């Protein structure tokens, strides 16, 4: 198996590791409910986008199936 001829410098090692660094996801507050949401996305809590209701988030009733 091949071995490296020389060691990598600290700078080169750290620069390679910097590529793996993750940045936290940037969120903003919803204008209606003030919950954190992603930018340019519908709020999952209240279902609004740019002041309009886009998704109906009211809980749906479960109907009991009648046995035949």
mmCIF file of the N, C-alpha and C atoms, coordinates in Angstrom:
data_MODEL
# 
_entry.id   MODEL 
# 
loop_
_atom_site.group_PDB 
_atom_site.id 
_atom_site.type_symbol 
_atom_site.label_atom_id 
_atom_site.label_alt_id 
_atom_site.label_comp_id 
_atom_site.label_asym_id 
_atom_site.label_entity_id 
_atom_site.label_seq_id 
_atom_site.pdbx_PDB_ins_code 
_atom_site.Cartn_x 
_atom_site.Cartn_y 
_atom_site.Cartn_z 
_atom_site.occupancy 
_atom_site.B_iso_or_equiv 
_atom_site.pdbx_formal_charge 
_atom_site.auth_seq_id 
_atom_site.auth_comp_id 
_atom_site.auth_asym_id 
_atom_site.auth_atom_id 
_atom_site.pdbx_PDB_model_num 
ATOM 1   N N  . UNK A 1 1  ? 0.844   -1.180 0.000  1.00 0.00 ? 1  UNK A N  1 
ATOM 2   C CA . UNK A 1 1  ? 0.000   0.000  0.000  1.00 0.00 ? 1  UNK A CA 1 
ATOM 3   C C  . UNK A 1 1  ? 0.887   1.240  0.000  1.00 0.00 ? 1  UNK A C  1 
ATOM 4   N N  . UNK A 1 2  ? 0.515   2.232  -0.766 1.00 0.00 ? 2  UNK A N  1 
ATOM 5   C CA . UNK A 1 2  ? 1.338   3.439  -0.887 1.00 0.00 ? 2  UNK A CA 1 
ATOM 6   C C  . UNK A 1 2  ? 1.227   4.294  0.358  1.00 0.00 ? 2  UNK A C  1 
ATOM 7   N N  . UNK A 1 3  ? 2.340   4.940  0.713  1.00 0.00 ? 3  UNK A N  1 
ATOM 8   C CA . UNK A 1 3  ? 2.392   5.829  1.863  1.00 0.00 ? 3  UNK A CA 1 
ATOM 9   C C  . UNK A 1 3  ? 2.727   7.245  1.393  1.00 0.00 ? 3  UNK A C  1 
ATOM 10  N N  . UNK A 1 4  ? 2.246   8.277  2.105  1.00 0.00 ? 4  UNK A N  1 
ATOM 11  C CA . UNK A 1 4  ? 2.594   9.633  1.708  1.00 0.00 ? 4  UNK A CA 1 
ATOM 12  C C  . UNK A 1 4  ? 4.083   9.904  1.939  1.00 0.00 ? 4  UNK A C  1 
ATOM 13  N N  . UNK A 1 5  ? 4.690   10.632 1.014  1.00 0.00 ? 5  UNK A N  1 
ATOM 14  C CA . UNK A 1 5  ? 6.120   10.913 1.121  1.00 0.00 ? 5  UNK A CA 1 
ATOM 15  C C  . UNK A 1 5  ? 6.395   11.959 2.198  1.00 0.00 ? 5  UNK A C  1 
ATOM 16  N N  . UNK A 1 6  ? 5.501   12.953 2.328  1.00 0.00 ? 6  UNK A N  1 
ATOM 17  C CA . UNK A 1 6  ? 5.689   13.989 3.335  1.00 0.00 ? 6  UNK A CA 1 
ATOM 18  C C  . UNK A 1 6  ? 4.360   14.296 3.997  1.00 0.00 ? 6  UNK A C  1 
ATOM 19  N N  . UNK A 1 7  ? 4.441   14.907 5.170  1.00 0.00 ? 7  UNK A N  1 
ATOM 20  C CA . UNK A 1 7  ? 3.224   15.295 5.891  1.00 0.00 ? 7  UNK A CA 1 
ATOM 21  C C  . UNK A 1 7  ? 2.625   16.537 5.261  1.00 0.00 ? 7  UNK A C  1 
ATOM 22  N N  . UNK A 1 8  ? 1.324   16.679 5.398  1.00 0.00 ? 8  UNK A N  1 
ATOM 23  C CA . UNK A 1 8  ? 0.654   17.907 4.985  1.00 0.00 ? 8  UNK A CA 1 
ATOM 24  C C  . UNK A 1 8  ? 0.851   18.949 6.072  1.00 0.00 ? 8  UNK A C  1 
ATOM 25  N N  . UNK A 1 9  ? 0.905   20.196 5.688  1.00 0.00 ? 9  UNK A N  1 
ATOM 26  C CA . UNK A 1 9  ? 1.061   21.269 6.666  1.00 0.00 ? 9  UNK A CA 1 
ATOM 27  C C  . UNK A 1 9  ? -0.235  21.460 7.439  1.00 0.00 ? 9  UNK A C  1 
ATOM 28  N N  . UNK A 1 10 ? -0.137  22.155 8.570  1.00 0.00 ? 10 UNK A N  1 
ATOM 29  C CA . UNK A 1 10 ? -1.323  22.427 9.378  1.00 0.00 ? 10 UNK A CA 1 
ATOM 30  C C  . UNK A 1 10 ? -2.323  23.257 8.585  1.00 0.00 ? 10 UNK A C  1 
ATOM 31  N N  . UNK A 1 11 ? -1.810  24.200 7.808  1.00 0.00 ? 11 UNK A N  1 
ATOM 32  C CA . UNK A 1 11 ? -2.680  25.062 7.007  1.00 0.00 ? 11 UNK A CA 1 
ATOM 33  C C  . UNK A 1 11 ? -3.449  24.234 5.984  1.00 0.00 ? 11 UNK A C  1 
ATOM 34  N N  . UNK A 1 12 ? -2.771  23.356 5.301  1.00 0.00 ? 12 UNK A N  1 
ATOM 35  C CA . UNK A 1 12 ? -3.417  22.547 4.272  1.00 0.00 ? 12 UNK A CA 1 
ATOM 36  C C  . UNK A 1 12 ? -4.436  21.591 4.883  1.00 0.00 ? 12 UNK A C  1 
ATOM 37  N N  . UNK A 1 13 ? -4.092  21.023 6.033  1.00 0.00 ? 13 UNK A N  1 
ATOM 38  C CA . UNK A 1 13 ? -5.005  20.122 6.723  1.00 0.00 ? 13 UNK A CA 1 
ATOM 39  C C  . UNK A 1 13 ? -6.273  20.868 7.170  1.00 0.00 ? 13 UNK A C  1 
ATOM 40  N N  . UNK A 1 14 ? -6.091  22.040 7.780  1.00 0.00 ? 14 UNK A N  1 
ATOM 41  C CA . UNK A 1 14 ? -7.226  22.800 8.285  1.00 0.00 ? 14 UNK A CA 1 
ATOM 42  C C  . UNK A 1 14 ? -8.083  23.361 7.162  1.00 0.00 ? 14 UNK A C  1 
ATOM 43  N N  . UNK A 1 15 ? -7.458  23.725 6.056  1.00 0.00 ? 15 UNK A N  1 
ATOM 44  C CA . UNK A 1 15 ? -8.214  24.228 4.912  1.00 0.00 ? 15 UNK A CA 1 
ATOM 45  C C  . UNK A 1 15 ? -9.101  23.128 4.336  1.00 0.00 ? 15 UNK A C  1 
ATOM 46  N N  . UNK A 1 16 ? -8.627  21.896 4.319  1.00 0.00 ? 16 UNK A N  1 
ATOM 47  C CA . UNK A 1 16 ? -9.428  20.777 3.830  1.00 0.00 ? 16 UNK A CA 1 
ATOM 48  C C  . UNK A 1 16 ? -10.584 20.489 4.781  1.00 0.00 ? 16 UNK A C  1 
ATOM 49  N N  . UNK A 1 17 ? -10.338 20.620 6.072  1.00 0.00 ? 17 UNK A N  1 
ATOM 50  C CA . UNK A 1 17 ? -11.405 20.378 7.050  1.00 0.00 ? 17 UNK A CA 1 
ATOM 51  C C  . UNK A 1 17 ? -12.442 21.483 7.040  1.00 0.00 ? 17 UNK A C  1 
ATOM 52  N N  . UNK A 1 18 ? -12.048 22.670 6.636  1.00 0.00 ? 18 UNK A N  1 
ATOM 53  C CA . UNK A 1 18 ? -12.979 23.805 6.580  1.00 0.00 ? 18 UNK A CA 1 
ATOM 54  C C  . UNK A 1 18 ? -14.111 23.524 5.593  1.00 0.00 ? 18 UNK A C  1 
ATOM 55  N N  . UNK A 1 19 ? -13.850 22.753 4.552  1.00 0.00 ? 19 UNK A N  1 
ATOM 56  C CA . UNK A 1 19 ? -14.877 22.420 3.567  1.00 0.00 ? 19 UNK A CA 1 
ATOM 57  C C  . UNK A 1 19 ? -16.006 21.613 4.179  1.00 0.00 ? 19 UNK A C  1 
ATOM 58  N N  . UNK A 1 20 ? -15.735 20.895 5.263  1.00 0.00 ? 20 UNK A N  1 
ATOM 59  C CA . UNK A 1 20 ? -16.746 20.060 5.899  1.00 0.00 ? 20 UNK A CA 1 
ATOM 60  C C  . UNK A 1 20 ? -17.581 20.823 6.924  1.00 0.00 ? 20 UNK A C  1 
ATOM 61  N N  . UNK A 1 21 ? -17.194 22.072 7.200  1.00 0.00 ? 21 UNK A N  1 
ATOM 62  C CA . UNK A 1 21 ? -17.900 22.854 8.207  1.00 0.00 ? 21 UNK A CA 1 
ATOM 63  C C  . UNK A 1 21 ? -19.318 23.174 7.742  1.00 0.00 ? 21 UNK A C  1 
ATOM 64  N N  . UNK A 1 22 ? -20.282 23.022 8.629  1.00 0.00 ? 22 UNK A N  1 
ATOM 65  C CA . UNK A 1 22 ? -21.674 23.291 8.303  1.00 0.00 ? 22 UNK A CA 1 
ATOM 66  C C  . UNK A 1 22 ? -22.092 24.645 8.866  1.00 0.00 ? 22 UNK A C  1 
ATOM 67  N N  . UNK A 1 23 ? -22.959 25.319 8.163  1.00 0.00 ? 23 UNK A N  1 
ATOM 68  C CA . UNK A 1 23 ? -23.500 26.580 8.651  1.00 0.00 ? 23 UNK A CA 1 
ATOM 69  C C  . UNK A 1 23 ? -24.931 26.345 9.108  1.00 0.00 ? 23 UNK A C  1 
ATOM 70  N N  . UNK A 1 24 ? -25.378 26.992 10.171 1.00 0.00 ? 24 UNK A N  1 
ATOM 71  C CA . UNK A 1 24 ? -26.752 26.786 10.626 1.00 0.00 ? 24 UNK A CA 1 
ATOM 72  C C  . UNK A 1 24 ? -27.758 27.326 9.615  1.00 0.00 ? 24 UNK A C  1 
ATOM 73  N N  . UNK A 1 25 ? -28.936 26.729 9.586  1.00 0.00 ? 25 UNK A N  1 
ATOM 74  C CA . UNK A 1 25 ? -29.991 27.139 8.660  1.00 0.00 ? 25 UNK A CA 1 
ATOM 75  C C  . UNK A 1 25 ? -30.531 28.497 9.088  1.00 0.00 ? 25 UNK A C  1 
ATOM 76  N N  . UNK A 1 26 ? -30.632 29.418 8.149  1.00 0.00 ? 26 UNK A N  1 
ATOM 77  C CA . UNK A 1 26 ? -31.129 30.758 8.429  1.00 0.00 ? 26 UNK A CA 1 
ATOM 78  C C  . UNK A 1 26 ? -32.661 30.743 8.406  1.00 0.00 ? 26 UNK A C  1 
ATOM 79  N N  . UNK A 1 27 ? -33.260 31.170 9.500  1.00 0.00 ? 27 UNK A N  1 
ATOM 80  C CA . UNK A 1 27 ? -34.713 31.227 9.580  1.00 0.00 ? 27 UNK A CA 1 
ATOM 81  C C  . UNK A 1 27 ? -35.157 32.655 9.850  1.00 0.00 ? 27 UNK A C  1 
ATOM 82  N N  . UNK A 1 28 ? -36.433 32.912 9.613  1.00 0.00 ? 28 UNK A N  1 
ATOM 83  C CA . UNK A 1 28 ? -37.012 34.221 9.917  1.00 0.00 ? 28 UNK A CA 1 
ATOM 84  C C  . UNK A 1 28 ? -38.302 33.988 10.686 1.00 0.00 ? 28 UNK A C  1 
ATOM 85  N N  . UNK A 1 29 ? -38.838 35.046 11.286 1.00 0.00 ? 29 UNK A N  1 
ATOM 86  C CA . UNK A 1 29 ? -40.088 34.922 12.030 1.00 0.00 ? 29 UNK A CA 1 
ATOM 87  C C  . UNK A 1 29 ? -41.266 35.102 11.088 1.00 0.00 ? 29 UNK A C  1 
ATOM 88  N N  . UNK A 1 30 ? -42.290 34.311 11.291 1.00 0.00 ? 30 UNK A N  1 
ATOM 89  C CA . UNK A 1 30 ? -43.522 34.446 10.522 1.00 0.00 ? 30 UNK A CA 1 
ATOM 90  C C  . UNK A 1 30 ? -44.213 35.737 10.951 1.00 0.00 ? 30 UNK A C  1 
ATOM 91  N N  . UNK A 1 31 ? -44.777 36.460 9.992  1.00 0.00 ? 31 UNK A N  1 
ATOM 92  C CA . UNK A 1 31 ? -45.434 37.726 10.315 1.00 0.00 ? 31 UNK A CA 1 
ATOM 93  C C  . UNK A 1 31 ? -46.762 37.514 11.023 1.00 0.00 ? 31 UNK A C  1 
ATOM 94  N N  . UNK A 1 32 ? -47.388 36.360 10.855 1.00 0.00 ? 32 UNK A N  1 
ATOM 95  C CA . UNK A 1 32 ? -48.689 36.098 11.475 1.00 0.00 ? 32 UNK A CA 1 
ATOM 96  C C  . UNK A 1 32 ? -48.554 35.487 12.868 1.00 0.00 ? 32 UNK A C  1 
ATOM 97  N N  . UNK A 1 33 ? -47.764 34.408 12.981 1.00 0.00 ? 33 UNK A N  1 
ATOM 98  C CA . UNK A 1 33 ? -47.713 33.668 14.247 1.00 0.00 ? 33 UNK A CA 1 
ATOM 99  C C  . UNK A 1 33 ? -46.359 33.757 14.943 1.00 0.00 ? 33 UNK A C  1 
ATOM 100 N N  . UNK A 1 34 ? -45.393 34.423 14.359 1.00 0.00 ? 34 UNK A N  1 
ATOM 101 C CA . UNK A 1 34 ? -44.026 34.606 14.891 1.00 0.00 ? 34 UNK A CA 1 
ATOM 102 C C  . UNK A 1 34 ? -43.283 33.308 15.167 1.00 0.00 ? 34 UNK A C  1 
ATOM 103 N N  . UNK A 1 35 ? -43.615 32.247 14.490 1.00 0.00 ? 35 UNK A N  1 
ATOM 104 C CA . UNK A 1 35 ? -42.846 31.018 14.630 1.00 0.00 ? 35 UNK A CA 1 
ATOM 105 C C  . UNK A 1 35 ? -41.710 31.034 13.605 1.00 0.00 ? 35 UNK A C  1 
ATOM 106 N N  . UNK A 1 36 ? -40.578 30.381 13.887 1.00 0.00 ? 36 UNK A N  1 
ATOM 107 C CA . UNK A 1 36 ? -39.471 30.394 12.929 1.00 0.00 ? 36 UNK A CA 1 
ATOM 108 C C  . UNK A 1 36 ? -39.809 29.598 11.678 1.00 0.00 ? 36 UNK A C  1 
ATOM 109 N N  . UNK A 1 37 ? -39.561 30.200 10.511 1.00 0.00 ? 37 UNK A N  1 
ATOM 110 C CA . UNK A 1 37 ? -39.825 29.541 9.229  1.00 0.00 ? 37 UNK A CA 1 
ATOM 111 C C  . UNK A 1 37 ? -38.652 29.780 8.295  1.00 0.00 ? 37 UNK A C  1 
ATOM 112 N N  . UNK A 1 38 ? -38.546 28.975 7.260  1.00 0.00 ? 38 UNK A N  1 
ATOM 113 C CA . UNK A 1 38 ? -37.534 29.183 6.236  1.00 0.00 ? 38 UNK A CA 1 
ATOM 114 C C  . UNK A 1 38 ? -37.969 30.330 5.329  1.00 0.00 ? 38 UNK A C  1 
ATOM 115 N N  . UNK A 1 39 ? -37.001 31.034 4.770  1.00 0.00 ? 39 UNK A N  1 
ATOM 116 C CA . UNK A 1 39 ? -37.308 32.147 3.878  1.00 0.00 ? 39 UNK A CA 1 
ATOM 117 C C  . UNK A 1 39 ? -37.959 31.633 2.599  1.00 0.00 ? 39 UNK A C  1 
ATOM 118 N N  . UNK A 1 40 ? -38.891 32.403 2.068  1.00 0.00 ? 40 UNK A N  1 
ATOM 119 C CA . UNK A 1 40 ? -39.586 32.104 0.805  1.00 0.00 ? 40 UNK A CA 1 
ATOM 120 C C  . UNK A 1 40 ? -40.310 30.768 0.845  1.00 0.00 ? 40 UNK A C  1 
ATOM 121 N N  . UNK A 1 41 ? -40.826 30.378 2.014  1.00 0.00 ? 41 UNK A N  1 
ATOM 122 C CA . UNK A 1 41 ? -41.586 29.148 2.167  1.00 0.00 ? 41 UNK A CA 1 
ATOM 123 C C  . UNK A 1 41 ? -42.869 29.446 2.938  1.00 0.00 ? 41 UNK A C  1 
ATOM 124 N N  . UNK A 1 42 ? -43.855 28.604 2.785  1.00 0.00 ? 42 UNK A N  1 
ATOM 125 C CA . UNK A 1 42 ? -45.103 28.734 3.531  1.00 0.00 ? 42 UNK A CA 1 
ATOM 126 C C  . UNK A 1 42 ? -44.837 28.343 4.985  1.00 0.00 ? 42 UNK A C  1 
ATOM 127 N N  . UNK A 1 43 ? -45.410 29.088 5.905  1.00 0.00 ? 43 UNK A N  1 
ATOM 128 C CA . UNK A 1 43 ? -45.239 28.796 7.333  1.00 0.00 ? 43 UNK A CA 1 
ATOM 129 C C  . UNK A 1 43 ? -45.938 27.471 7.646  1.00 0.00 ? 43 UNK A C  1 
ATOM 130 N N  . UNK A 1 44 ? -45.237 26.489 8.207  1.00 0.00 ? 44 UNK A N  1 
ATOM 131 C CA . UNK A 1 44 ? -45.884 25.212 8.499  1.00 0.00 ? 44 UNK A CA 1 
ATOM 132 C C  . UNK A 1 44 ? -46.872 25.283 9.653  1.00 0.00 ? 44 UNK A C  1 
ATOM 133 N N  . UNK A 1 45 ? -46.766 26.314 10.487 1.00 0.00 ? 45 UNK A N  1 
ATOM 134 C CA . UNK A 1 45 ? -47.646 26.419 11.649 1.00 0.00 ? 45 UNK A CA 1 
ATOM 135 C C  . UNK A 1 45 ? -49.007 26.998 11.280 1.00 0.00 ? 45 UNK A C  1 
ATOM 136 N N  . UNK A 1 46 ? -48.989 28.170 10.606 1.00 0.00 ? 46 UNK A N  1 
ATOM 137 C CA . UNK A 1 46 ? -50.264 28.834 10.304 1.00 0.00 ? 46 UNK A CA 1 
ATOM 138 C C  . UNK A 1 46 ? -50.645 28.747 8.826  1.00 0.00 ? 46 UNK A C  1 
ATOM 139 N N  . UNK A 1 47 ? -49.728 28.331 7.948  1.00 0.00 ? 47 UNK A N  1 
ATOM 140 C CA . UNK A 1 47 ? -50.052 28.144 6.532  1.00 0.00 ? 47 UNK A CA 1 
ATOM 141 C C  . UNK A 1 47 ? -50.125 29.419 5.723  1.00 0.00 ? 47 UNK A C  1 
ATOM 142 N N  . UNK A 1 48 ? -49.471 30.514 6.168  1.00 0.00 ? 48 UNK A N  1 
ATOM 143 C CA . UNK A 1 48 ? -49.517 31.774 5.430  1.00 0.00 ? 48 UNK A CA 1 
ATOM 144 C C  . UNK A 1 48 ? -48.205 32.024 4.708  1.00 0.00 ? 48 UNK A C  1 
ATOM 145 N N  . UNK A 1 49 ? -48.295 32.791 3.626  1.00 0.00 ? 49 UNK A N  1 
ATOM 146 C CA . UNK A 1 49 ? -47.123 33.231 2.877  1.00 0.00 ? 49 UNK A CA 1 
ATOM 147 C C  . UNK A 1 49 ? -47.420 34.623 2.343  1.00 0.00 ? 49 UNK A C  1 
ATOM 148 N N  . UNK A 1 50 ? -46.586 35.581 2.680  1.00 0.00 ? 50 UNK A N  1 
ATOM 149 C CA . UNK A 1 50 ? -46.752 36.982 2.283  1.00 0.00 ? 50 UNK A CA 1 
ATOM 150 C C  . UNK A 1 50 ? -48.118 37.528 2.689  1.00 0.00 ? 50 UNK A C  1 
ATOM 151 N N  . UNK A 1 51 ? -48.578 37.167 3.877  1.00 0.00 ? 51 UNK A N  1 
ATOM 152 C CA . UNK A 1 51 ? -49.834 37.689 4.399  1.00 0.00 ? 51 UNK A CA 1 
ATOM 153 C C  . UNK A 1 51 ? -51.087 37.004 3.890  1.00 0.00 ? 51 UNK A C  1 
ATOM 154 N N  . UNK A 1 52 ? -50.937 35.993 3.027  1.00 0.00 ? 52 UNK A N  1 
ATOM 155 C CA . UNK A 1 52 ? -52.103 35.280 2.510  1.00 0.00 ? 52 UNK A CA 1 
ATOM 156 C C  . UNK A 1 52 ? -52.134 33.874 3.070  1.00 0.00 ? 52 UNK A C  1 
ATOM 157 N N  . UNK A 1 53 ? -53.322 33.335 3.285  1.00 0.00 ? 53 UNK A N  1 
ATOM 158 C CA . UNK A 1 53 ? -53.462 31.947 3.724  1.00 0.00 ? 53 UNK A CA 1 
ATOM 159 C C  . UNK A 1 53 ? -53.360 31.070 2.487  1.00 0.00 ? 53 UNK A C  1 
ATOM 160 N N  . UNK A 1 54 ? -52.335 30.231 2.454  1.00 0.00 ? 54 UNK A N  1 
ATOM 161 C CA . UNK A 1 54 ? -52.081 29.384 1.292  1.00 0.00 ? 54 UNK A CA 1 
ATOM 162 C C  . UNK A 1 54 ? -52.512 27.953 1.566  1.00 0.00 ? 54 UNK A C  1 
ATOM 163 N N  . UNK A 1 55 ? -52.257 27.480 2.783  1.00 0.00 ? 55 UNK A N  1 
ATOM 164 C CA . UNK A 1 55 ? -52.585 26.109 3.156  1.00 0.00 ? 55 UNK A CA 1 
ATOM 165 C C  . UNK A 1 55 ? -53.538 26.151 4.342  1.00 0.00 ? 55 UNK A C  1 
ATOM 166 N N  . UNK A 1 56 ? -54.583 25.365 4.265  1.00 0.00 ? 56 UNK A N  1 
ATOM 167 C CA . UNK A 1 56 ? -55.519 25.261 5.380  1.00 0.00 ? 56 UNK A CA 1 
ATOM 168 C C  . UNK A 1 56 ? -54.916 24.317 6.412  1.00 0.00 ? 56 UNK A C  1 
ATOM 169 N N  . UNK A 1 57 ? -54.597 24.833 7.594  1.00 0.00 ? 57 UNK A N  1 
ATOM 170 C CA . UNK A 1 57 ? -53.946 24.022 8.621  1.00 0.00 ? 57 UNK A CA 1 
ATOM 171 C C  . UNK A 1 57 ? -54.890 23.625 9.745  1.00 0.00 ? 57 UNK A C  1 
ATOM 172 N N  . UNK A 1 58 ? -56.178 23.795 9.557  1.00 0.00 ? 58 UNK A N  1 
ATOM 173 C CA . UNK A 1 58 ? -57.114 23.385 10.595 1.00 0.00 ? 58 UNK A CA 1 
ATOM 174 C C  . UNK A 1 58 ? -57.137 21.858 10.671 1.00 0.00 ? 58 UNK A C  1 
ATOM 175 N N  . UNK A 1 59 ? -57.241 21.291 11.871 1.00 0.00 ? 59 UNK A N  1 
ATOM 176 C CA . UNK A 1 59 ? -57.245 19.832 11.980 1.00 0.00 ? 59 UNK A CA 1 
ATOM 177 C C  . UNK A 1 59 ? -58.492 19.238 11.340 1.00 0.00 ? 59 UNK A C  1 
ATOM 178 N N  . UNK A 1 60 ? -58.314 18.142 10.642 1.00 0.00 ? 60 UNK A N  1 
ATOM 179 C CA . UNK A 1 60 ? -59.425 17.495 9.960  1.00 0.00 ? 60 UNK A CA 1 
ATOM 180 C C  . UNK A 1 60 ? -60.069 16.480 10.899 1.00 0.00 ? 60 UNK A C  1 
ATOM 181 N N  . UNK A 1 61 ? -61.390 16.373 10.785 1.00 0.00 ? 61 UNK A N  1 
ATOM 182 C CA . UNK A 1 61 ? -62.130 15.422 11.624 1.00 0.00 ? 61 UNK A CA 1 
ATOM 183 C C  . UNK A 1 61 ? -61.975 14.031 11.038 1.00 0.00 ? 61 UNK A C  1 
ATOM 184 N N  . UNK A 1 62 ? -61.811 13.069 11.921 1.00 0.00 ? 62 UNK A N  1 
ATOM 185 C CA . UNK A 1 62 ? -61.756 11.681 11.479 1.00 0.00 ? 62 UNK A CA 1 
ATOM 186 C C  . UNK A 1 62 ? -63.159 11.114 11.561 1.00 0.00 ? 62 UNK A C  1 
ATOM 187 N N  . UNK A 1 63 ? -63.627 10.565 10.491 1.00 0.00 ? 63 UNK A N  1 
ATOM 188 C CA . UNK A 1 63 ? -64.968 9.987  10.474 1.00 0.00 ? 63 UNK A CA 1 
ATOM 189 C C  . UNK A 1 63 ? -64.861 8.485  10.782 1.00 0.00 ? 63 UNK A C  1 
ATOM 190 N N  . UNK A 1 64 ? -65.778 8.028  11.563 1.00 0.00 ? 64 UNK A N  1 
ATOM 191 C CA . UNK A 1 64 ? -65.795 6.596  11.902 1.00 0.00 ? 64 UNK A CA 1 
ATOM 192 C C  . UNK A 1 64 ? -66.380 5.806  10.733 1.00 0.00 ? 64 UNK A C  1 
ATOM 193 N N  . UNK A 1 65 ? -65.688 4.778  10.371 1.00 0.00 ? 65 UNK A N  1 
ATOM 194 C CA . UNK A 1 65 ? -66.187 3.935  9.283  1.00 0.00 ? 65 UNK A CA 1 
ATOM 195 C C  . UNK A 1 65 ? -67.276 3.007  9.811  1.00 0.00 ? 65 UNK A C  1 
ATOM 196 N N  . UNK A 1 66 ? -68.382 2.998  9.109  1.00 0.00 ? 66 UNK A N  1 
ATOM 197 C CA . UNK A 1 66 ? -69.496 2.134  9.526  1.00 0.00 ? 66 UNK A CA 1 
ATOM 198 C C  . UNK A 1 66 ? -69.215 0.707  9.093  1.00 0.00 ? 66 UNK A C  1 
ATOM 199 N N  . UNK A 1 67 ? -69.413 -0.237 10.030 1.00 0.00 ? 67 UNK A N  1 
ATOM 200 C CA . UNK A 1 67 ? -69.203 -1.637 9.685  1.00 0.00 ? 67 UNK A CA 1 
ATOM 201 C C  . UNK A 1 67 ? -70.393 -2.137 8.884  1.00 0.00 ? 67 UNK A C  1 
ATOM 202 N N  . UNK A 1 68 ? -70.128 -2.895 7.874  1.00 0.00 ? 68 UNK A N  1 
ATOM 203 C CA . UNK A 1 68 ? -71.164 -3.413 6.995  1.00 0.00 ? 68 UNK A CA 1 
ATOM 204 C C  . UNK A 1 68 ? -71.683 -4.713 7.487  1.00 0.00 ? 68 UNK A C  1 
# 
